[in-house]
Amino acid sequence: MDSALSIHRLHFAFTVTYHYIFPQLTMGLAPLIVIFKSIAIRTGDERYNRAARFWAKIFAINFLFGVITGVPMEFQFGTNWARFSQYAGGVIATALAMEGVFAFFLESSFLGLFLFGEKRFGARVHWLAAFMVFVGSWLSGYFIIVTDAWMQHPVGYQIAADGMAHLNSFWSLLFNEWAIWQYIHNMGGALITGSFVVAALGAFYLLSRRQEEYGRMFLSLGVIVAFLASVFQLWPSGDRHGQLVAKYQPITLAAMEGLFHSEEGAPIVLVGQPDTDRQQLDNPIYVPKALSFLTHRRWEAEVKGLNEFPRDRWPDNLPLLYYCYHIMVGLGTIFIAITTSAAFLLWRNRLFSARWMLWILMLSFPFPFIANTAGWITAEVGRQPWIVYGLLRTEQGFSSHVSAGNALFSLIGFMGMYTVLSVLFLLLMWREIMHGPEFLSARQLRPGVGIMPDRTSRREGV
């Protein structure tokens, strides 16, 4: 592989992987903030209102860092992937522009209203602001997914006389079957991240014996949502998206499963190490015939192996694809086990005193980030060697006039800047966690300070 191409790919992989730490949390937190705010309005319990405002501050920090790290990726389309942008710009620019013009500004505008407008506009407009932040963040995610889905399964285009792709059906692009199920699966992953973070912080507060009232509140909602999202991620979203891969990218499916040879009644491999030289899996542990059933709904159906396809069409890093896919699936299975156990304890009113489960929940919060990252690596490495599946190979899409040395210099610079950003992000997050929702309550007790005094404060004239 061309060394410049390798650096360009590594550069974009680094920036997009780092960037996605933040949007997956904001998209996961947005519906939970709406739930907290809805409960506050319905019950009149100010604690839920403080919880909503607290998580809105966490949302705002992540939103800020998402913007900071997202803008450079837009420029990379021109600086690192100019030929791809020239080829596909007539199609993908539509969705990217809609994300910026509609979704991003919708989200950012109402986020400001939610953070600073409650006292002026009242509780119901404040709820509306929370809901519109949720709509904006999830709409933003959809337009980005539409772009990636077109690269995975191109529809609604035509190749013009100049050899470039042009959009000929906006609605086909917008409602691409691949986009719909990829979006559903992606947002399920984001919701798992958000709910695990909420539950983990609740567990932390209970274990450290601080702000325990809010700890129980966070833990209850986080566990319930995490359980529902984890099960949903397995079925129907994961199952349906897997069937699309089997239908439109059979080479990717074979590589993900380590299936080197076509097989009737193909098994699903739980554990194994792919040997690409000998084209076999070492030390496999598998479930017989399960892959055939899941992909074709027949136990004896034939699943095509890699041997059916030319070697130059195989994903160029098969071990990375195989392991990332199995990490994603393995962690998803663990999430179901953790949340099922925690939900059972919550149902039996034993969760808040089960310290062993609180420790598991608190320490598990990084793993949804890892699972989401592994999922995206699976999708993007699985598409290789195509940057637009079946139309444009990755080696044809990078900026050939930007040398490997220039790209490496830029990559090192980004690594340095993102290291500084990481330190700042962790400090801001730790500060908010240590303050917690009770800090908002304490501010309300000081004259002239606060977003919206509660009923007790108003009676006392504060």
C-alpha positions as CSV (number, residue, x, y, z in Angstrom):
1,M,0.0,0.0,0.0
2,D,1.2,3.5,-0.8
3,S,2.8,5.0,2.3
4,A,1.0,8.4,1.8
5,L,-2.3,6.6,1.5
6,S,-1.6,4.7,4.7
7,I,-0.9,8.0,6.6
8,H,-3.9,9.7,5.2
9,R,-6.1,6.8,6.3
10,L,-4.5,6.7,9.7
11,H,-4.9,10.5,10.0
12,F,-8.6,10.4,9.3
13,A,-9.1,7.3,11.5
14,F,-7.4,9.1,14.4
15,T,-9.4,12.4,14.1
16,V,-12.8,10.7,13.5
17,T,-12.3,8.1,16.3
18,Y,-11.3,10.8,18.8
19,H,-14.2,13.1,17.6
20,Y,-16.8,10.4,18.0
21,I,-16.1,10.1,21.8
22,F,-18.2,13.2,22.2
23,P,-21.2,12.9,19.9
24,Q,-22.0,9.4,21.0
25,L,-22.4,10.7,24.6
26,T,-24.4,13.8,23.6
27,M,-26.8,11.8,21.5
28,G,-27.1,9.3,24.3
29,L,-27.7,11.9,27.0
30,A,-30.2,14.0,25.0
31,P,-33.3,11.7,25.5
32,L,-32.4,11.1,29.1
33,I,-32.3,14.9,29.8
34,V,-35.8,15.1,28.3
35,I,-37.0,12.2,30.6
36,F,-35.6,14.0,33.7
37,K,-37.2,17.3,32.6
38,S,-40.6,15.5,31.9
39,I,-40.6,13.9,35.3
40,A,-39.8,17.2,36.9
41,I,-42.8,18.9,35.2
42,R,-45.2,16.0,35.8
43,T,-44.3,15.6,39.5
44,G,-43.2,19.1,40.4
45,D,-40.1,17.5,42.0
46,E,-37.3,20.1,41.7
47,R,-34.7,17.3,42.1
48,Y,-35.4,16.0,38.6
49,N,-35.1,19.5,37.3
50,R,-31.7,19.9,38.8
51,A,-30.8,16.5,37.4
52,A,-31.8,17.6,33.9
53,R,-29.7,20.8,34.3
54,F,-26.7,18.9,35.6
55,W,-26.7,16.5,32.7
56,A,-27.2,19.4,30.3
57,K,-23.9,20.9,31.6
58,I,-22.2,17.6,30.9
59,F,-23.9,17.6,27.5
60,A,-22.7,21.1,26.8
61,I,-19.1,20.3,27.6
62,N,-19.2,17.3,25.2
63,F,-21.0,19.3,22.6
64,L,-18.2,21.9,22.7
65,F,-15.5,19.4,22.3
66,G,-17.4,17.7,19.6
67,V,-17.5,20.9,17.6
68,I,-13.9,21.6,18.2
69,T,-12.8,18.1,17.0
70,G,-15.5,17.9,14.3
71,V,-14.6,21.0,12.2
72,P,-11.1,19.6,11.2
73,M,-12.7,16.5,9.7
74,E,-14.7,18.7,7.3
75,F,-11.4,20.2,6.1
76,Q,-9.8,16.8,5.7
77,F,-12.2,16.0,2.9
78,G,-10.3,18.7,0.9
79,T,-6.8,18.4,2.3
80,N,-6.5,14.6,2.6
81,W,-9.3,13.2,0.4
82,A,-9.5,15.7,-2.5
83,R,-10.1,13.1,-5.2
84,F,-12.9,11.5,-3.2
85,S,-14.5,14.9,-2.6
86,Q,-14.3,15.7,-6.3
87,Y,-15.9,12.3,-7.2
88,A,-18.6,12.1,-4.6
89,G,-19.2,15.8,-3.6
90,G,-22.2,16.1,-5.8
91,V,-23.9,13.5,-3.7
92,I,-22.6,13.7,-0.1
93,A,-22.5,17.5,0.0
94,T,-26.3,17.5,0.2
95,A,-26.5,15.5,3.4
96,L,-23.5,17.2,5.0
97,A,-24.9,20.7,4.3
98,M,-28.3,19.7,5.7
99,E,-26.5,18.5,8.9
100,G,-24.8,21.8,9.3
101,V,-27.6,24.2,8.3
102,F,-30.5,22.4,9.9
103,A,-29.5,20.0,12.6
104,F,-26.4,21.6,14.1
105,F,-27.9,25.1,14.4
106,L,-31.2,23.6,15.8
107,E,-29.2,21.7,18.4
108,S,-26.9,24.6,19.3
109,S,-29.6,27.3,19.5
110,F,-31.9,25.3,21.8
111,L,-29.0,24.2,23.9
112,G,-28.3,27.8,24.7
113,L,-31.9,28.3,25.5
114,F,-32.0,25.3,27.8
115,L,-28.8,26.3,29.6
116,F,-29.7,30.0,30.1
117,G,-33.4,30.5,29.4
118,E,-35.4,28.7,32.1
119,K,-35.9,31.7,34.4
120,R,-37.0,33.9,31.5
121,F,-39.2,31.5,29.6
122,G,-40.6,29.1,32.2
123,A,-40.7,25.4,32.7
124,R,-42.6,24.3,29.7
125,V,-40.5,26.3,27.2
126,H,-37.5,24.9,29.0
127,W,-38.9,21.4,28.4
128,L,-39.4,22.3,24.7
129,A,-35.8,23.4,24.5
130,A,-34.6,20.1,25.9
131,F,-36.8,18.2,23.4
132,M,-35.4,20.3,20.5
133,V,-31.9,19.7,21.6
134,F,-32.7,16.0,21.5
135,V,-34.3,16.3,18.0
136,G,-31.3,18.4,16.7
137,S,-28.7,16.0,18.0
138,W,-30.4,12.9,16.6
139,L,-31.2,14.6,13.3
140,S,-27.6,15.6,13.0
141,G,-26.7,12.0,13.5
142,Y,-29.1,10.9,10.7
143,F,-27.6,13.2,8.1
144,I,-24.1,12.0,8.9
145,I,-25.3,8.4,8.7
146,V,-26.9,9.2,5.3
147,T,-23.5,10.3,4.1
148,D,-21.7,7.2,5.3
149,A,-24.5,4.9,4.2
150,W,-24.2,6.1,0.6
151,M,-20.5,5.2,0.8
152,Q,-21.6,1.7,2.0
153,H,-24.5,1.2,-0.4
154,P,-24.7,3.9,-3.1
155,V,-28.2,4.7,-4.3
156,G,-29.9,7.7,-6.0
157,Y,-26.9,8.7,-8.2
158,Q,-25.7,8.7,-11.7
159,I,-22.2,8.9,-13.2
160,A,-21.9,12.0,-15.4
161,A,-19.9,12.3,-18.6
162,D,-16.9,13.6,-16.5
163,G,-16.9,10.4,-14.5
164,M,-18.1,12.1,-11.3
165,A,-21.1,10.9,-9.2
166,H,-24.1,13.2,-9.2
167,L,-27.3,13.0,-7.2
168,N,-30.4,12.2,-9.2
169,S,-32.8,11.2,-6.4
170,F,-32.7,13.1,-3.2
171,W,-35.3,10.9,-1.6
172,S,-33.4,7.7,-2.4
173,L,-30.4,9.2,-0.7
174,L,-32.3,10.3,2.3
175,F,-34.2,7.1,2.8
176,N,-31.5,4.6,1.7
177,E,-32.4,1.3,3.3
178,W,-28.9,1.0,4.6
179,A,-29.0,4.5,6.2
180,I,-32.2,3.7,8.1
181,W,-30.9,0.5,9.8
182,Q,-27.4,1.8,10.3
183,Y,-28.9,4.9,11.9
184,I,-31.1,2.8,14.2
185,H,-28.2,0.6,15.2
186,N,-25.9,3.6,15.7
187,M,-28.3,5.5,17.9
188,G,-28.9,2.4,20.0
189,G,-25.2,2.3,20.6
190,A,-25.2,6.0,21.6
191,L,-28.1,5.4,24.0
192,I,-26.2,2.6,25.6
193,T,-23.2,4.9,26.1
194,G,-25.4,7.7,27.6
195,S,-27.3,5.4,29.9
196,F,-24.2,3.6,31.1
197,V,-22.5,6.9,31.9
198,V,-25.6,8.0,33.9
199,A,-25.8,4.7,35.8
200,A,-22.0,4.7,36.4
201,L,-22.1,8.2,37.9
202,G,-25.1,7.1,40.1
203,A,-23.1,4.1,41.3
204,F,-20.1,6.4,42.0
205,Y,-22.2,8.7,44.1
206,L,-23.6,5.8,46.1
207,L,-20.2,4.1,46.6
208,S,-18.6,7.4,47.7
209,R,-21.6,8.2,49.9
210,R,-22.1,11.6,48.3
211,Q,-25.3,13.0,46.8
212,E,-26.9,9.6,47.3
213,E,-30.4,10.8,46.5
214,Y,-29.2,11.8,43.0
215,G,-27.1,8.6,42.8
216,R,-30.2,6.5,43.2
217,M,-32.1,8.7,40.7
218,F,-29.3,8.3,38.1
219,L,-28.9,4.6,38.7
220,S,-32.6,3.8,38.3
221,L,-33.0,5.6,35.0
222,G,-29.6,4.6,33.7
223,V,-30.1,0.9,34.3
224,I,-33.6,0.8,32.9
225,V,-32.6,2.6,29.7
226,A,-29.4,0.6,29.3
227,F,-31.2,-2.7,29.6
228,L,-33.8,-1.7,27.0
229,A,-31.2,-0.3,24.6
230,S,-28.8,-3.3,25.0
231,V,-31.6,-5.8,24.1
232,F,-32.8,-3.6,21.2
233,Q,-29.2,-3.4,19.9
234,L,-29.1,-7.2,19.6
235,W,-32.6,-7.4,18.0
236,P,-34.0,-6.0,15.9
237,S,-31.4,-3.4,15.0
238,G,-28.2,-5.5,15.0
239,D,-30.0,-8.5,13.4
240,R,-31.5,-6.4,10.6
241,H,-28.3,-4.5,9.9
242,G,-26.4,-7.8,9.7
243,Q,-28.9,-9.1,7.1
244,L,-28.1,-6.0,5.0
245,V,-24.4,-6.7,5.2
246,A,-25.1,-10.3,4.1
247,K,-27.2,-9.1,1.1
248,Y,-25.0,-6.2,-0.2
249,Q,-21.5,-6.9,1.2
250,P,-21.1,-10.7,1.3
251,I,-17.3,-10.3,1.3
252,T,-17.4,-8.2,4.4
253,L,-19.7,-10.7,6.1
254,A,-17.3,-13.5,5.4
255,A,-14.3,-11.5,6.6
256,M,-16.1,-10.4,9.8
257,E,-17.0,-14.0,10.6
258,G,-13.6,-15.4,9.5
259,L,-15.4,-17.6,7.0
260,F,-12.7,-18.5,4.4
261,H,-14.6,-21.2,2.6
262,S,-18.3,-21.3,1.5
263,E,-20.3,-23.5,3.7
264,E,-23.9,-24.8,4.1
265,G,-25.1,-24.6,7.6
266,A,-22.3,-22.1,8.4
267,P,-21.5,-21.6,12.1
268,I,-21.0,-18.4,14.1
269,V,-17.6,-18.3,15.6
270,L,-17.4,-17.1,19.2
271,V,-13.6,-17.3,19.6
272,G,-10.8,-18.0,17.1
273,Q,-7.8,-16.4,15.4
274,P,-7.8,-15.8,11.7
275,D,-4.8,-17.1,9.7
276,T,-5.0,-15.3,6.4
277,D,-1.9,-17.2,5.0
278,R,-3.4,-20.6,5.5
279,Q,-7.0,-19.3,5.2
280,Q,-8.4,-20.8,8.3
281,L,-9.4,-20.0,11.8
282,D,-7.2,-21.3,14.6
283,N,-8.7,-22.7,17.8
284,P,-12.3,-21.9,16.9
285,I,-15.3,-22.2,19.2
286,Y,-18.5,-21.9,17.3
287,V,-22.3,-22.3,17.3
288,P,-23.2,-24.7,14.5
289,K,-25.4,-23.4,11.7
290,A,-26.2,-20.2,13.5
291,L,-24.7,-17.9,10.8
292,S,-26.8,-19.5,8.1
293,F,-30.0,-19.0,10.1
294,L,-29.3,-15.4,11.1
295,T,-28.4,-14.3,7.6
296,H,-30.8,-16.3,5.5
297,R,-33.4,-17.6,8.1
298,R,-32.6,-21.2,7.1
299,W,-30.3,-23.5,9.0
300,E,-28.9,-25.2,6.0
301,A,-28.5,-22.1,3.8
302,E,-25.1,-21.6,2.1
303,V,-23.0,-18.6,3.2
304,K,-20.4,-17.6,0.7
305,G,-16.8,-17.6,2.0
306,L,-13.9,-15.5,1.0
307,N,-12.7,-18.1,-1.5
308,E,-15.7,-17.1,-3.7
309,F,-14.2,-13.6,-4.3
310,P,-11.0,-12.3,-5.9
311,R,-8.3,-11.6,-3.3
312,D,-8.0,-7.9,-4.4
313,R,-11.6,-7.4,-3.2
314,W,-11.0,-8.7,0.3
315,P,-10.8,-6.1,3.1
316,D,-7.2,-5.2,3.3
317,N,-6.9,-5.7,7.1
318,L,-8.9,-8.8,7.8
319,P,-7.6,-9.5,11.3
320,L,-8.5,-5.9,12.4
321,L,-12.0,-6.3,11.0
322,Y,-12.5,-9.7,12.5
323,Y,-11.4,-8.7,16.0
324,C,-13.2,-5.4,16.1
325,Y,-16.4,-7.1,15.0
326,H,-16.1,-9.7,17.7
327,I,-15.2,-7.1,20.3
328,M,-18.4,-5.2,19.4
329,V,-20.5,-8.3,19.6
330,G,-18.8,-9.6,22.7
331,L,-19.2,-6.3,24.6
332,G,-22.8,-6.1,23.5
333,T,-23.5,-9.5,25.0
334,I,-21.8,-8.4,28.2
335,F,-24.0,-5.3,28.4
336,I,-27.1,-7.4,28.2
337,A,-25.8,-9.6,31.0
338,I,-24.8,-6.6,33.2
339,T,-28.0,-4.6,32.7
340,T,-30.3,-7.7,33.1
341,S,-28.7,-8.4,36.5
342,A,-28.8,-4.8,37.5
343,A,-32.5,-4.4,36.4
344,F,-33.4,-7.6,38.4
345,L,-31.7,-6.1,41.5
346,L,-33.5,-2.8,40.9
347,W,-36.9,-4.7,40.6
348,R,-36.2,-6.5,43.9
349,N,-35.1,-3.2,45.6
350,R,-31.6,-4.5,46.3
351,L,-29.6,-2.6,43.7
352,F,-28.7,0.4,45.8
353,S,-27.2,-1.8,48.6
354,A,-25.5,-4.4,46.2
355,R,-22.0,-2.9,46.3
356,W,-20.6,-5.6,44.0
357,M,-23.0,-4.5,41.2
358,L,-22.4,-0.9,41.9
359,W,-18.7,-1.5,41.3
360,I,-19.5,-3.3,38.1
361,L,-21.7,-0.5,36.8
362,M,-19.2,2.2,37.8
363,L,-16.2,0.5,36.1
364,S,-18.1,-0.5,33.0
365,F,-18.7,3.0,31.7
366,P,-15.7,3.0,29.3
367,F,-16.8,-0.1,27.5
368,P,-19.7,1.3,25.5
369,F,-17.2,3.8,24.0
370,I,-15.0,0.9,23.1
371,A,-17.9,-1.1,21.6
372,N,-19.1,1.9,19.5
373,T,-15.6,2.5,18.3
374,A,-15.1,-1.1,17.4
375,G,-18.5,-1.1,15.5
376,W,-17.4,1.9,13.4
377,I,-14.0,0.3,12.7
378,T,-15.9,-2.8,11.6
379,A,-18.1,-0.8,9.2
380,E,-15.3,1.3,7.7
381,V,-12.6,-1.4,7.4
382,G,-15.2,-3.8,6.2
383,R,-16.0,-1.5,3.3
384,Q,-12.4,-1.7,2.1
385,P,-10.9,-1.7,-0.5
386,W,-13.6,0.7,-1.5
387,I,-14.2,4.3,-0.3
388,V,-17.5,4.2,-2.2
389,Y,-18.5,0.6,-2.3
390,G,-18.2,-0.9,-5.8
391,L,-17.5,2.5,-7.4
392,L,-14.3,4.1,-6.1
393,R,-11.4,2.3,-4.5
394,T,-9.7,3.9,-1.5
395,E,-6.4,4.2,-3.3
396,Q,-8.2,6.4,-5.9
397,G,-9.7,8.8,-3.4
398,F,-6.8,10.4,-1.4
399,S,-5.0,13.6,-2.1
400,S,-2.1,12.2,-4.1
401,H,-0.2,15.6,-4.1
402,V,0.0,15.7,-0.3
403,S,3.1,13.7,0.6
404,A,3.3,11.1,3.4
405,G,5.7,13.5,5.2
406,N,3.2,16.4,5.2
407,A,0.4,14.2,6.3
408,L,2.5,12.7,9.1
409,F,3.5,16.2,10.3
410,S,-0.2,17.2,10.4
411,L,-1.1,13.9,12.2
412,I,1.5,14.5,14.9
413,G,0.3,18.0,15.4
414,F,-3.3,16.8,15.9
415,M,-2.1,14.3,18.4
416,G,-0.4,17.0,20.4
417,M,-3.4,19.3,20.3
418,Y,-5.9,16.5,21.2
419,T,-3.7,15.5,24.1
420,V,-4.1,19.0,25.5
421,L,-7.8,18.9,24.8
422,S,-8.1,15.6,26.6
423,V,-6.5,17.0,29.8
424,L,-8.9,20.0,29.6
425,F,-11.9,17.8,29.0
426,L,-11.1,15.5,31.9
427,L,-10.6,18.5,34.3
428,L,-13.9,20.1,33.3
429,M,-15.8,16.8,33.6
430,W,-14.3,16.0,37.0
431,R,-15.2,19.5,38.2
432,E,-18.8,19.0,37.2
433,I,-19.0,15.5,38.7
434,M,-17.6,16.7,42.0
435,H,-20.1,19.6,42.1
436,G,-23.0,17.4,41.1
437,P,-26.6,18.4,41.0
438,E,-26.5,19.6,44.7
439,F,-24.2,22.4,43.6
440,L,-27.1,23.8,41.5
441,S,-29.4,23.5,44.6
442,A,-26.8,25.4,46.7
443,R,-26.6,28.2,44.2
444,Q,-30.3,28.6,44.4
445,L,-30.0,29.3,48.1
446,R,-27.8,32.4,47.4
447,P,-29.8,35.6,46.8
448,G,-29.8,36.6,43.1
449,V,-28.2,33.4,41.9
450,G,-29.8,30.5,40.1
451,I,-31.6,29.5,37.0
452,M,-35.1,29.0,38.4
453,P,-35.7,29.2,42.2
454,D,-37.8,26.3,43.5
455,R,-41.1,26.8,45.3
456,T,-39.5,26.9,48.7
457,S,-37.1,29.6,47.6
458,R,-40.0,31.7,46.2
459,R,-41.9,31.4,49.4
460,E,-38.9,32.6,51.4
461,G,-38.4,35.5,49.0
462,V,-35.0,34.3,47.7
